[in-house]
Amino acid sequence: MTADASNTPPTNWKRGFWSLFIVQFQGAFSDNVFKFLVVFLVSASLAPEVRDQYIPLILALFSLPFLLFSMAAGYLADRYPKPRVIIGTKWLEVGIMCTGTIGLFFQNPIVLATVLFFMGVQSAFFGPSKYGILPELLPESRLVWGNGFLGLGTFMAIITGGVLAGVLSDQLGGERAWIAGFVLIGLSFVGLFACKGIPTMKPANPEKKLRINFLAELWVNLQASRKDRILKLALLGSVYFWFLGALFGEPAILVYGEDILDLEDTKIALLRAFLAIGIAIGCAAAGYLSLGKIEYALIPIGALGMAGAALYMGLPGHDFKSIAIALFVLGFFGGFYDIPINALLQHRPDPKDKGSIMATNGWLTSAGVFAAAGVFWVLKSLLGLSPTQIFIVGAAVTASLGFYALFVVRKSFGEFVFRMTGRQ
């Protein structure tokens, strides 16, 4: 069955959605296993002061391709059928994982760094088609539901992939880490096979021209988004979510676990798992509470909840259990915050521009992740802040944004409160 790009979903949309779910889950799982396996191996081999320099560098290296190629990825998502683009990215993943296995076998830092960069390239080209296909694949009443479950699957993949990376680092070490590479090669073929379940679709904008200067393309898309205030705020909100997730979820937790709690890699990975579990459940809860529509009120609730959890993490006297619970709460409210923003980014643009807007969002969120690496380096290495102090700084900024969001959506917030309390 062939679908068009006019928001008329194919009759077999359920099979197509769950096939996309499997493709996304496998890709996110494999990315996290490989990336954090490299992070743990590097961290174990370096002194703390050198580690604090290299971990942000790894994060920046993975996010750099999104800055370079997101606009081209948006062009492909609009110019060509999105399922075809998705299949192409999965073939690229097969080659990347083969190269990564070689890098793990020889423990070659140059090869591993190159693989991390190309993993970012593959993800950059996959993202606009993955998110842009949802409004074409799903009925409009199912869009928030689809975002919720896709978010759930993504963060479940992050959970299991990150935990497995910690276990593999502790059990295999650098000498036998190549064994994991062969598993990842096999999984990349599983994802490629799952692509067969995504229905064929027509291109959304077959006449679209490629702009070689991606900054010019970015500027055009930003100018288009400025005409829609809600879309503009959604873009900014998405950037901040990924910035905060990159700052808290990777370098800050790693350094906190190693320097303050003195944890092994497996337990540090479990801390990240609690964060991801919270996001996954928060995403599902946000989809349920939205009742088939975009619920603006969840945005300030999510922001203020994240701020409270981050502030608690900045207090002294924690152990593994208390930090794990705090990270779960942080992630749960992060899911509340992210789902309505993602739905807005997919719903507000004109259908022929959805791929470009998603690519613009991909570029901006990648800039946020890239900036998080630099901010962590400034806060930790230059200013000498501890991980707990970094959590407090993040809590203060997030709270201020949460109160601003509450002011912007105060009417929707009041309606949501009345609905939750059973009042009219």
C-alpha angles and dihedrals in degrees: 000000000000123000127201129219096251097097092265103133121218117255090243094052093132093060090044093050095049091046088054088047091056092046092050094044093051094047095048091045094051093045092053095045092053099038096048094040086059091045093052093045092050092045092052093053099049138068114252095254091051091043091057088059097046102045094062088045091057090048091050092047092056094047098044095081090059089060092048103041111022093097092051088048090054090051091053091047091055100034098047135035107281095226089057091052091049091052090050092054091051091054088051089052091056091057093044093053091049090054091045091055089055090050092051092048094054093031087227111170093200093054091045092049090049091050091051089052093051091045085060090049091053092048091047092057093042098051104069093047093045095053096030092056095060097078089048094045102042134054109253091248088059097049097096090042090052092049090050095052094041088051089047091052093045094054094041086056090050090050097051095037094050094045092048090050090055092048092048091049092053096041104036104027120193095303096063101025089109088077088071089055093065091051090052091051090055092048092052089060089050089056091047091053091049089059088074089074094061109096122241114262138187120246114266095222112011092174095057116127125220116241109213090200099069091188089062089050089049091051092051091051092047091051089051092050092050089068089065111056093192092052091048092052090046090055091051092046092051091050091053093048092056092042092054093043091052092047097046102026101054123017099020095049092043094052092040091052095047102038104032106024096028093221130169120241095265093057092045088053089050090055089056087047092058089052092050093045088054092051092048094051091042090053092051092046091049090053091050095047092047091068094210097314137084107271109206093185092070091068099069091036089055094045095049091045091053090049092053093050092047091050090052090051089054092061119095129248102052129147132194094277097050093046091048090054092046091051090050090053090046090053094044092057089042088062090051089052099045106045099063090044092053091047091052091051090054098039104043104055124082109265093245090054100043094100092051093047091049089049090050089051089049090052094047095046089048088052086053092051090046090049090049089061090053094044091051090050091050095046096043106031104027103031095030096227118166121234090257091055090049089055090052092050090050091048092054094050093045093050092053091051090046093056090048090052089049090055092049095050098031093129093051089044092055092049090049092051091049091049093049091050092047095248125132 
